[in-house]
Amino acid sequence: MLSPFLHSALVEAGLDEAGRGCYAGPVFAAAVILPKDFHHPLLNDSKKLNEKQRVQLRPVIEKESICFSVASVDHETIDRINILQASFTAMHLCIEQLRTTPEFLLIDGNRFRTYKSIPHQCIVKGDGKFASIAAASILAKTYRDEFMQNLHASFPHYGWDKNKGYGTATHRKAIEKFGLCSYHRKSFNIQPAEALLFE
């Protein structure tokens, strides 16, 4: 059962990111402020839901939330400032775009770069504990998946319609055959497909 909030008296925004461990494409982040009484039986950590369930929940979250925002940081910026800082930057962009200024931030994970003077709490596996973080995880995931699905049309040999830029065997073999494209993160240590045998 997801908790509806950490502080009942404060306006809380849940934040999460998607695509941090990918070989290609941007990292996406989402921020969501939910009504305190929001409940949906399917709502959970996006990784515990299938694609159909995530797609089903996205418009519900967008309609029922007090406000939400989604932002991304591209692969070139990731290469320049590193993926952790890029994730923080994407989250900061989300907070800036919210129509309602949150009084407290619930962050999925164990690290965050403080945004202005808004207090925050990092919660490990928070997307499976708090409704607002779960909602943010779903928006970040679905928006990023949609982005990679669209990129797939231009780079079909990497299989981004299926792997979304993650380092699957299919993706690694395609990199061996075709090399890196303009959307790959050049700063990542991309291992050959054979490396999977030793993981």
C-alpha positions as CSV (number, residue, x, y, z in Angstrom):
1,M,0.0,0.0,0.0
2,L,1.5,3.3,-1.1
3,S,1.6,6.2,1.4
4,P,-0.4,9.2,0.2
5,F,2.1,11.7,1.8
6,L,4.9,12.1,4.3
7,H,3.7,15.5,5.7
8,S,0.0,15.9,5.8
9,A,0.2,19.7,6.2
10,L,2.6,20.4,3.4
11,V,2.3,20.6,-0.4
12,E,4.5,17.7,-1.5
13,A,5.9,16.9,-4.9
14,G,7.2,13.4,-5.7
15,L,10.1,13.2,-8.1
16,D,11.7,10.4,-10.1
17,E,13.8,9.9,-13.2
18,A,14.0,7.4,-16.0
19,G,16.9,6.4,-18.3
20,R,19.8,6.9,-15.9
21,G,21.4,3.6,-16.9
22,C,20.8,3.7,-20.6
23,Y,23.4,3.7,-23.3
24,A,21.6,6.2,-25.5
25,G,19.1,9.1,-25.4
26,P,18.2,11.6,-22.7
27,V,17.4,11.2,-19.1
28,F,13.9,12.2,-18.2
29,A,12.5,13.3,-14.8
30,A,9.0,14.0,-13.6
31,A,7.5,15.9,-10.7
32,V,3.9,15.3,-9.5
33,I,1.8,16.9,-6.8
34,L,-1.2,14.7,-6.0
35,P,-4.3,15.4,-4.0
36,K,-3.9,14.0,-0.5
37,D,-6.8,11.7,-1.1
38,F,-5.7,10.4,-4.5
39,H,-5.9,6.7,-4.9
40,H,-5.8,4.3,-7.9
41,P,-5.6,0.5,-7.5
42,L,-3.0,0.1,-10.2
43,L,-0.6,2.9,-9.0
44,N,2.8,1.5,-8.1
45,D,6.5,1.7,-9.0
46,S,6.6,1.9,-12.8
47,K,9.1,-1.1,-12.9
48,K,6.4,-3.3,-11.3
49,L,3.9,-2.4,-13.9
50,N,3.7,-3.6,-17.5
51,E,3.7,-1.1,-20.4
52,K,-0.1,-1.3,-20.9
53,Q,-0.7,-0.4,-17.2
54,R,1.8,2.5,-17.4
55,V,0.1,3.8,-20.5
56,Q,-3.3,3.4,-18.8
57,L,-2.2,5.3,-15.7
58,R,-0.5,8.3,-17.4
59,P,-3.6,10.2,-18.4
60,V,-5.2,9.5,-15.1
61,I,-2.2,11.0,-13.3
62,E,-2.1,14.0,-15.6
63,K,-5.8,14.6,-15.2
64,E,-6.1,14.0,-11.4
65,S,-2.9,15.6,-10.2
66,I,-2.9,19.1,-8.8
67,C,0.0,19.7,-11.2
68,F,2.8,17.8,-12.9
69,S,5.8,18.4,-15.1
70,V,8.2,16.4,-17.2
71,A,11.7,17.5,-18.3
72,S,14.7,15.9,-20.0
73,V,18.4,16.4,-20.3
74,D,20.0,15.3,-23.5
75,H,22.9,12.9,-24.1
76,E,25.4,15.6,-24.9
77,T,24.8,17.3,-21.5
78,I,25.0,13.9,-19.8
79,D,28.4,13.4,-21.4
80,R,29.5,16.9,-20.3
81,I,28.3,17.0,-16.6
82,N,27.8,13.2,-15.9
83,I,24.6,11.2,-15.5
84,L,24.1,11.9,-11.8
85,Q,24.3,15.7,-12.2
86,A,22.1,15.4,-15.4
87,S,19.4,13.6,-13.4
88,F,19.5,16.3,-10.7
89,T,19.3,19.0,-13.4
90,A,16.2,17.3,-15.0
91,M,14.5,17.2,-11.6
92,H,15.3,20.8,-11.0
93,L,13.8,21.7,-14.4
94,C,10.6,19.8,-13.4
95,I,10.3,21.7,-10.1
96,E,10.7,25.0,-12.0
97,Q,7.9,24.1,-14.4
98,L,5.3,23.2,-11.7
99,R,2.4,25.6,-11.6
100,T,2.2,25.1,-7.8
101,T,5.3,25.6,-5.8
102,P,5.9,22.6,-3.6
103,E,6.7,23.0,0.1
104,F,8.5,19.7,0.4
105,L,10.1,17.3,-2.1
106,L,10.0,13.5,-2.0
107,I,13.0,12.2,-4.1
108,D,13.3,8.7,-5.2
109,G,16.8,7.4,-4.5
110,N,19.6,8.3,-2.0
111,R,21.0,11.5,-3.4
112,F,19.8,14.9,-4.6
113,R,21.1,18.4,-5.1
114,T,19.0,20.8,-3.0
115,Y,16.7,23.0,-5.1
116,K,16.6,26.6,-3.8
117,S,15.3,26.6,-0.2
118,I,12.7,23.8,-0.6
119,P,13.4,21.0,1.9
120,H,13.5,17.5,0.6
121,Q,13.9,13.9,1.7
122,C,15.6,11.1,-0.3
123,I,13.8,7.8,-0.1
124,V,15.4,4.6,-1.4
125,K,12.9,2.7,-3.5
126,G,10.5,5.6,-2.8
127,D,8.6,4.8,-6.0
128,G,7.2,1.7,-4.2
129,K,6.4,3.6,-1.0
130,F,4.8,7.0,-1.9
131,A,2.0,7.7,-4.3
132,S,3.5,10.9,-5.7
133,I,6.9,9.3,-6.4
134,A,5.2,6.3,-8.1
135,A,3.2,8.7,-10.2
136,A,6.4,10.6,-11.2
137,S,8.1,7.3,-12.0
138,I,5.3,6.4,-14.4
139,L,5.3,9.8,-16.2
140,A,9.1,9.8,-16.5
141,K,9.1,6.3,-17.8
142,T,6.3,6.7,-20.3
143,Y,7.6,10.0,-21.7
144,R,11.1,8.6,-22.1
145,D,9.8,5.4,-23.7
146,E,7.8,7.5,-26.2
147,F,10.9,9.5,-27.0
148,M,13.0,6.4,-27.7
149,Q,10.1,4.8,-29.7
150,N,10.1,7.9,-32.0
151,L,13.9,7.7,-32.3
152,H,13.7,4.1,-33.3
153,A,12.3,5.1,-36.7
154,S,15.6,6.8,-37.5
155,F,17.9,4.1,-35.9
156,P,15.9,0.8,-36.2
157,H,19.0,-1.5,-36.0
158,Y,19.5,-0.7,-32.3
159,G,16.1,-2.0,-31.3
160,W,15.2,1.0,-29.3
161,D,11.5,0.2,-29.7
162,K,12.1,-2.8,-27.4
163,N,15.2,-1.9,-25.2
164,K,14.6,1.9,-25.0
165,G,18.4,2.4,-25.1
166,Y,19.3,0.1,-22.3
167,G,22.3,-2.2,-22.7
168,T,20.6,-5.4,-23.8
169,A,22.5,-8.0,-25.8
170,T,20.6,-6.9,-29.0
171,H,21.7,-3.3,-28.4
172,R,25.3,-4.3,-27.7
173,K,25.5,-6.5,-30.8
174,A,24.1,-3.6,-32.9
175,I,26.8,-1.3,-31.5
176,E,29.5,-3.8,-32.4
177,K,28.2,-4.0,-36.0
178,F,27.1,-0.4,-36.7
179,G,29.1,1.6,-34.1
180,L,27.7,4.4,-32.0
181,C,25.2,6.9,-33.4
182,S,24.8,10.6,-32.5
183,Y,22.4,9.8,-29.7
184,H,24.7,7.4,-27.8
185,R,26.3,8.6,-24.5
186,K,29.9,8.7,-25.4
187,S,31.0,9.0,-21.8
188,F,29.5,5.6,-20.9
189,N,31.6,2.5,-20.7
190,I,29.7,0.5,-23.3
191,Q,30.7,-3.1,-23.1
192,P,30.6,-5.5,-26.1
193,A,27.9,-8.2,-26.2
194,E,30.3,-10.9,-25.2
195,A,30.7,-9.2,-21.8
196,L,27.2,-10.3,-20.9
197,L,28.6,-13.9,-20.6
198,F,30.6,-12.8,-17.6
199,E,28.0,-10.7,-15.8
